[in-house]
Amino acid sequence: MEQIVSGVGVLDKSLGLVALVADGPRSLAQLVQGSGLSRATAHRLAVALEAHGLLRRTEDGRFALGLHLIALGRAAAEQYPLAETARPALLALRDATGESVQLYVRDGADRVCIAALESPHGLRTIVPVGAALPMDVGSAGRVLSGEASKPGWLQTVGEREPGVASVSAAVRGPDGQVVAAVSVSGPIDRLGRTPGKQHGEAVLAAAAAIESRLGA
């Protein structure tokens, strides 16, 4: 995750530690190495973040993302009006395809899932609300990066995660700018290696339905 510098020292240092841990649990020594902070400062900040639920300890003593971030992510998504606006279209898309659906927006160098509905199948793709994923892999990331295709949708197979296929389309605001990407994702065993042929039109219909509500 990209580290942001705001100029507020203690905040930048603290959230810099959170950003390091977002890539996987880290020992105190690894936090020191990755942040450039002194051992005492890294330990003091990490323990303070743990007290606030933003970090936690794994069984082996490493620092990992705190469970309070899950609740914060959900609350942030619920307060983001686009997620609520898109919900009817996402429900229709999930019912039409039988697969998991997601809505992503761009946040700096990441794409963040602001709404997700799971497939009823036992074997399904699960992307939690609030998850921050890279922009350079996966069909939704490509859509948010401005990549275009003649059908209007983009598909990827096994790009973000082995065994997973997805197809996404852009959601545009009234000014024509891309504001989100709506996606269908699932196991390659069901979606095949050309998921756009199965679900591309349904994804485009969902994007159009969201756009219609945005313009209302």
C-alpha positions as CSV (number, residue, x, y, z in Angstrom):
1,M,0.0,0.0,0.0
2,E,1.3,3.5,-0.9
3,Q,2.5,5.5,2.1
4,I,1.1,9.1,2.1
5,V,3.0,12.0,3.6
6,S,0.7,14.7,5.1
7,G,3.3,16.7,7.0
8,V,1.8,15.6,10.4
9,G,4.7,13.6,11.7
10,V,3.2,11.3,14.3
11,L,0.2,10.6,12.0
12,D,2.4,9.8,9.0
13,K,4.7,7.6,11.0
14,S,1.7,5.7,12.6
15,L,-0.1,5.1,9.3
16,G,3.2,4.3,7.7
17,L,3.3,1.3,10.0
18,V,-0.2,0.4,9.1
19,A,0.7,0.5,5.4
20,L,3.7,-1.8,6.0
21,V,1.5,-4.3,7.9
22,A,-1.2,-4.1,5.1
23,D,1.2,-6.2,2.9
24,G,1.4,-8.9,5.6
25,P,2.3,-9.4,9.3
26,R,5.6,-7.8,10.4
27,S,7.8,-8.3,13.3
28,L,9.0,-5.3,15.2
29,A,12.4,-5.6,13.5
30,Q,10.7,-5.6,10.1
31,L,8.7,-2.5,11.1
32,V,11.9,-0.8,12.1
33,Q,13.6,-1.8,8.8
34,G,10.7,-0.9,6.6
35,S,9.9,2.5,8.3
36,G,13.3,3.8,9.1
37,L,12.1,4.6,12.7
38,S,14.0,3.8,15.8
39,R,13.1,0.6,17.6
40,A,11.7,2.5,20.5
41,T,9.5,4.8,18.3
42,A,8.3,1.9,16.1
43,H,7.4,-0.1,19.2
44,R,5.6,2.8,20.9
45,L,3.5,3.6,17.9
46,A,2.7,0.0,17.1
47,V,1.5,-0.6,20.6
48,A,-0.6,2.5,20.5
49,L,-2.2,1.4,17.2
50,E,-2.8,-2.0,18.8
51,A,-4.6,-0.3,21.7
52,H,-6.9,1.4,19.2
53,G,-7.6,-1.9,17.3
54,L,-5.8,-0.8,14.2
55,L,-3.1,-3.4,14.7
56,R,-3.1,-6.7,16.5
57,R,-0.6,-9.4,17.5
58,T,-0.5,-12.8,15.8
59,E,0.3,-15.9,17.7
60,D,4.0,-15.6,16.9
61,G,4.1,-12.0,18.2
62,R,4.1,-10.2,14.8
63,F,2.0,-7.2,14.1
64,A,-1.0,-7.6,11.8
65,L,-3.9,-5.4,10.7
66,G,-6.4,-4.9,13.6
67,L,-10.0,-6.3,13.4
68,H,-11.4,-2.8,14.1
69,L,-10.4,-1.9,10.5
70,I,-13.0,-4.3,9.3
71,A,-15.8,-2.3,11.0
72,L,-14.3,1.0,9.9
73,G,-14.1,-0.3,6.3
74,R,-17.8,-1.3,6.3
75,A,-18.8,2.0,7.9
76,A,-16.8,4.0,5.4
77,A,-18.5,2.0,2.5
78,E,-21.9,2.5,4.0
79,Q,-21.3,6.3,4.2
80,Y,-20.2,6.3,0.6
81,P,-23.4,7.2,-1.3
82,L,-22.4,5.4,-4.5
83,A,-22.5,2.0,-2.7
84,E,-26.1,2.5,-1.7
85,T,-27.1,3.9,-5.1
86,A,-25.6,0.9,-6.8
87,R,-27.1,-1.8,-4.6
88,P,-30.3,-2.6,-6.7
89,A,-28.2,-3.0,-9.8
90,L,-25.6,-5.2,-7.9
91,L,-28.4,-7.4,-6.6
92,A,-29.9,-7.8,-10.1
93,L,-26.4,-8.6,-11.4
94,R,-25.7,-11.2,-8.8
95,D,-29.1,-12.9,-9.4
96,A,-28.7,-12.8,-13.2
97,T,-25.2,-14.4,-13.1
98,G,-25.2,-16.4,-10.0
99,E,-21.7,-15.1,-9.2
100,S,-20.1,-12.8,-6.8
101,V,-20.3,-9.1,-7.7
102,Q,-18.3,-6.1,-6.5
103,L,-18.1,-2.3,-6.9
104,Y,-14.7,-0.7,-6.8
105,V,-13.5,2.9,-6.7
106,R,-10.0,4.3,-7.1
107,D,-8.2,5.4,-4.0
108,G,-4.7,6.6,-5.0
109,A,-2.6,3.7,-6.1
110,D,-5.3,1.2,-5.0
111,R,-8.8,0.2,-5.9
112,V,-11.1,-0.2,-2.9
113,C,-14.2,-2.5,-2.8
114,I,-17.1,-0.4,-1.5
115,A,-19.9,-3.0,-2.1
116,A,-19.9,-6.7,-2.5
117,L,-22.4,-9.5,-2.8
118,E,-21.4,-13.1,-2.6
119,S,-22.5,-15.9,-5.0
120,P,-24.8,-18.6,-3.6
121,H,-22.4,-21.3,-4.7
122,G,-20.2,-23.0,-2.2
123,L,-17.1,-22.3,-4.3
124,R,-17.1,-18.5,-4.8
125,T,-15.0,-15.4,-4.9
126,I,-15.0,-13.4,-1.7
127,V,-13.8,-9.8,-1.7
128,P,-14.6,-8.1,1.7
129,V,-15.9,-4.5,1.7
130,G,-13.0,-2.2,2.4
131,A,-10.4,-4.4,0.7
132,A,-7.7,-2.4,-1.1
133,L,-6.4,-4.2,-4.1
134,P,-3.7,-3.2,-6.7
135,M,-4.7,-1.3,-9.8
136,D,-2.4,-3.1,-12.2
137,V,-4.0,-6.5,-11.9
138,G,-7.6,-7.7,-12.4
139,S,-10.3,-6.4,-14.7
140,A,-11.7,-3.8,-12.3
141,G,-8.2,-2.3,-11.8
142,R,-7.7,-2.1,-15.6
143,V,-11.1,-0.4,-16.0
144,L,-10.4,2.2,-13.3
145,S,-7.0,2.8,-14.9
146,G,-8.8,3.9,-18.1
147,E,-8.1,0.8,-20.2
148,A,-10.9,0.4,-22.8
149,S,-12.1,-2.4,-25.0
150,K,-14.4,-2.5,-28.0
151,P,-17.1,-4.6,-26.2
152,G,-17.2,-2.1,-23.4
153,W,-16.2,-4.7,-20.8
154,L,-12.8,-6.1,-19.8
155,Q,-12.0,-9.6,-18.7
156,T,-9.0,-11.2,-16.9
157,V,-8.3,-14.8,-16.0
158,G,-6.0,-15.8,-13.2
159,E,-4.4,-12.4,-13.1
160,R,-5.1,-11.1,-9.6
161,E,-5.5,-14.5,-8.1
162,P,-4.9,-18.0,-9.6
163,G,-8.1,-19.8,-10.4
164,V,-10.2,-16.7,-10.5
165,A,-11.7,-15.0,-13.5
166,S,-13.5,-11.7,-13.7
167,V,-15.3,-9.3,-16.1
168,S,-15.8,-5.6,-15.3
169,A,-17.3,-2.4,-16.8
170,A,-16.9,1.2,-16.1
171,V,-19.5,3.3,-14.3
172,R,-19.5,6.9,-15.4
173,G,-20.8,9.9,-13.7
174,P,-23.0,12.6,-15.3
175,D,-19.8,14.3,-16.5
176,G,-18.6,11.2,-18.3
177,Q,-15.8,10.5,-16.0
178,V,-15.2,6.9,-14.7
179,V,-16.3,6.9,-11.0
180,A,-16.4,3.1,-10.4
181,A,-16.0,-0.3,-11.8
182,V,-18.6,-3.0,-11.5
183,S,-17.4,-6.6,-11.6
184,V,-18.5,-10.2,-11.7
185,S,-15.9,-12.7,-10.4
186,G,-15.8,-16.4,-9.8
187,P,-13.8,-19.6,-10.3
188,I,-12.4,-20.3,-13.7
189,D,-14.0,-23.7,-13.6
190,R,-17.4,-21.9,-13.9
191,L,-16.7,-18.7,-15.7
192,G,-14.2,-20.3,-18.1
193,R,-11.3,-18.5,-19.8
194,T,-13.6,-16.1,-21.6
195,P,-15.9,-14.8,-18.8
196,G,-16.9,-11.8,-20.9
197,K,-18.8,-14.1,-23.3
198,Q,-21.0,-15.3,-20.4
199,H,-21.4,-12.2,-18.3
200,G,-20.1,-9.2,-20.2
201,E,-23.6,-8.0,-21.3
202,A,-25.0,-8.4,-17.8
203,V,-22.1,-6.3,-16.4
204,L,-22.7,-3.6,-18.9
205,A,-26.4,-3.6,-18.1
206,A,-25.5,-3.2,-14.4
207,A,-23.2,-0.3,-15.1
208,A,-25.9,1.4,-17.2
209,A,-28.4,0.9,-14.4
210,I,-26.1,2.5,-11.9
211,E,-25.3,5.4,-14.2
212,S,-29.1,6.0,-14.7
213,R,-29.5,6.3,-10.9
214,L,-26.5,8.6,-10.7
215,G,-28.1,10.9,-13.2
216,A,-31.5,10.9,-11.6
